[in-house]
Amino acid sequence: MTIDIVNKTTEICCTLFLLTLFLGLLYKREWTRSLLMIILIFAGELLAVVTDLIFRILNTGASTPLGIYVDYAISYAAYVFLVCSFSWYFFARFEEKGAKIIHPSLRWLVSGYSVALVLLVISSIWTGWFFSMDENGKFLPTDLFNWVVYLFIPLVLFDFYVIWRHRLVLGRAETAVLVLFCALPSAAYAVDMKYSSVTAHLALTLVLAMLYTFVDAEQEKGLIRTRQELAEMHLNTMVGQINPHFIHNTLSSIESLARTDTAEARRMMSLFSEYMSDNYVDMTKSPMIPFSTELQHVDHYLSIEKVRFPNLSVHYDIRAEDFLIPCLSVQPLAENAVKHGICRQRRSMGNLTISSRETEKQYIVTVEDDGAGFDPSAPADPERSHIGIENTAKRLDLLCSGTLTITSNPGKGTRCVITIPKGGRKS
């Protein structure tokens, strides 16, 4: 009776602890294939320990053979889930760390071998090949029982071999966690079969807690790296927006207009002042701003360019503006369209169209011109800066899971499409 109370208490503690960690995993910031496999491992162990606890509570006293069989069937089925999920986890993890991609046939071979072995053990509940149970749920091992351990040894050894082979890619900490994940539960299950204890649940809870701690640390490191990248791109964007040629040309235009058209010179000076103010204010506010604010900033820039290039025609087709977008993400596209597209045409003549629309799952912003265009397959033009476009694409991805797609045809123009999914992360 004392052992039964200890087992129940241990399983209750394991259940509560695992459930807390499981919910924590569901709210992780970055979802990867390896994280999904860890979630499946947690789900498998939760299923096993909860099932075992329920039948241990319901069958206190006189146990029914049917209840015992169902308990063991679900527990071993959950173990199948654990073994397969773990194999797929470290395959995914190796690839994420830059190791050579594991051949799909090897993945399915390992999973198939795991399933076959555990199903063989489960079937013993009815066939009695490896063990049977009396009416009180006590294990009665047969002469073949030790073969259960022997059959699992090749799988465990294979796991050890693969982990050890990739130890340099994984690092010491993760290698140690994965080795423990192989060793401790395997040894604990052997103890459980002999002494009817819950050592396996305790061992799995321990290594899963270690795995959770490792994942949490990895995510935190990833967040720090993301913040550093954003800070660097933020600085690069600010520097990129202080375009000395644009400032020089604008001031030269204002000086020229002051001699011939003072009213237009004052208007252009006002536009230039608002543009420079937008540059400073937008970059010192939140990284994500309303699209309407970004559009206003673009309009100030294009109004200045239209004074300098009278043959420039700007068109707007705004069908959605109630959403957030990284600041200074549309303006670099409009600037590229004017500078590298339309202004390369004879007499700087051309059309620039900015449009936005909303679909069921995303917001789409398009910047399109009918300027000179370029050949995407040709080598990059060394005289043409790509920093602004590259920063825009990276910030869209990091700040809101957005994408930037650029298509172009020489002599026909360029089309830039920003796609922002609804519900995307907002850092």
Order of alpha helices (4+ residues) and beta strands (2+ residues): alpha-alpha-alpha-alpha-beta-beta-alpha-alpha-alpha-alpha-alpha-alpha-beta-alpha-beta-beta-alpha-beta-beta-alpha-beta-beta
